[in-house]
C-alpha cells in the first residue's frame, strides 16, 4: 500500500512552496518592523518596534545562514579544506555585516540624539522670561 510516486512529488512540491511562503512572511515581518527607520531623519519612531525588528533580523539571518551554509557541511561526510575555508569566511562576513548594521543604526540614533540635545540647548537659552 505504498503511495504512487506522483503523490509523493506533489507533497514535496507543496511542502517546498509552504516553506518558501513561510520564509517570505518572516522577512516581510522584519521589513515591516524596521520600516520606521526610513523616517529616522524626519522625526520620532517606535523604539520597541525597531528593537524587535533588529532582534528578529539577527535571529532570522542567523538561521538562514545556518540552513544554507552550515547544514551543508554537516550533511557531507568529509568536507574539503577549500569548503571549510569558504564556510569560515562566509561566517565571518555574515557576522561582520550584522555587527556593521547594528553599529550604523546605533550611530544614527546617537547622532540624532546629539542633534536634538544641541537644538534644545540653543532654543532653551533664548526663551527665558
Number of C-alpha atoms within 10 A of each C-alpha: 3 5 7 8 9 9 10 12 11 11 12 12 12 12 12 12 12 12 12 12 11 12 14 12 12 15 16 12 15 21 16 13 20 20 15 16 18 9 10 14 11 8 9 11 15 11 12 10 16 19 13 14 20 20 13 19 20 17 12 16 16 16 13 13 15 14 11 11 16 17 11 12 16 10 9 9 7 9 12 10 9 9 12 13 11 12 16 14 12 15 17 11 12 15 15 12 12 15 13 12 13 14 12 11 15 12 12 15 15 12 12 16 12 12 12 12 12 12 11 11 11 11 11 10 8 8 7 6 3
